[in-house]
Amino acid sequence: MKSYFRKEIDAIAGYTPGEQPKMSNLIKLNTNENPYPPSPQVMEVLRNFDPARLRRYPDPTADNLRDLFAASVNMKRENVIIGNGSDDLLTMIFRAFTSENLGVAVFEPTYSLYPVLAAMQAAPVTKIALDKETFAYPADAVKQAGNANLLIITRPNAPTGNAADKSLVRDICREFDGIVLIDEAYADFAGDNCAEFAAEFENVLVMRTFSKGSSMAGLRLGYAFGNAVLIDGLMKLKDSYNVDMLSQELAKANFLDAAYRKDCCARIIADREQLKKDLEKLGFKVVPSQANFLFAAPPDGDGAGCFKALRDEAVIVRYFPGEVTGKYLRITIGTPAENARLLEVLKKRFA
Ligand SMILES: *Cc1c(COP(=O)(O)O)cnc(C)c1O
């Protein structure tokens, strides 16, 4: 059959999400989900929600959530936009700021969705390599970004887990002549964040998600904040009712229980540091992480082989083929029992 698609769409391979296998008894450490459930307050709201309310459309701009999130970063409602997951916001951002003539610069390796979104816009992608051994950020990133109109800093970075120096991020925000998007999907697990740059610089957007630190990947909720003019422009191209009524209420209940969330994240951070030590004892090379996962190279540098060996024992982690990334596995921090099972399998192979 002849193709009816735009040529850009035919050329895209499409994004491959981490597997969501249907098997039971599986240890699932492959998509950086939180091993703990969301706040008990979420169940409370669900129990009391009257389904008759679903007859009505939701608040199209989710202003309750905008006010909550704005207050948490000392900004105003007009500085915040809500998305159906941060992937929804990324789609808006690529549609707004990239095209055939307006390129995007990303670091390499990073979140593999960005180039797919660029391809849909037929936008050129400039890849700025991180150090092949340490994944440190180059000092001349702005120069390497050239005349791109959008530059994305994933902080902490995925899949490597390290975070760019905050002073370097500030320099990039100041010097880059385009939009700087700071994707803070993993900020809950990091020692600091770059929220203040969204107020300090007119060209900066900071983005967060409920999928990782907030234990709600299934809900689909994210938000971005920045200069009101940028947010207003993005509002023009969002779906009218992009976040449903139930999600708005459940997200609010979960966000308000900050103490619970902090406690879950603190446990994950402590277990991350323990798992890092345990992997190093087995001879793994482990990148210092500010996220809820570890990027770890097995002693023989055979990421693919180790991935398969784990999979045979029903432990699923993430493997990214490639000259640099192919030596590593990305391992989500699970519950202590899940982490122990992972180690047990690895000990059989390497101890
Ligand atoms: C998980 C992740 C997201 C996507 O989050 P959703 O809100 O689930 O769409 C965005 N950016 C990075 C770097 C991520 O790892």
The ligand as an SDF file (V2000), in Angstrom:
LIG
                    3D

 15 15  0  0  0  0  0  0  0  0999 V2000
   10.4970    8.7780   33.4160 C   0  0  0  0  0  0  0  0  0  0  0  0
   11.0000    9.9930   32.7260 C   0  0  0  0  0  0  0  0  0  0  0  0
   10.1420   10.9300   32.1570 C   0  0  0  0  0  0  0  0  0  0  0  0
    8.6980   10.6120   31.8810 C   0  0  0  0  0  0  0  0  0  0  0  0
    7.8810   10.7260   32.8590 O   0  0  0  0  0  0  0  0  0  0  0  0
    6.3250   10.5490   32.6660 P   0  0  0  0  0  0  0  0  0  0  0  0
    5.8210   11.6330   33.5300 O   0  0  0  0  0  0  0  0  0  0  0  0
    6.0250    9.1770   33.1590 O   0  0  0  0  0  0  0  0  0  0  0  0
    5.9210   10.7510   31.2500 O   0  0  0  0  0  0  0  0  0  0  0  0
   10.6510   12.0940   31.6280 C   0  0  0  0  0  0  0  0  0  0  0  0
   11.9780   12.3030   31.6020 N   0  0  0  0  0  0  0  0  0  0  0  0
   12.8360   11.4120   32.0970 C   0  0  0  0  0  0  0  0  0  0  0  0
   14.2870   11.6900   32.0250 C   0  0  0  0  0  0  0  0  0  0  0  0
   12.3870   10.2280   32.6610 C   0  0  0  0  0  0  0  0  0  0  0  0
   13.2430    9.3160   33.1010 O   0  0  0  0  0  0  0  0  0  0  0  0
  1  2  1  0
  2  3  1  0
  2 14  2  0
  3  4  1  0
  3 10  2  0
  4  5  1  0
  5  6  1  0
  6  7  2  0
  6  8  1  0
  6  9  1  0
 10 11  1  0
 11 12  2  0
 12 13  1  0
 12 14  1  0
 14 15  1  0
M  END
$$$$
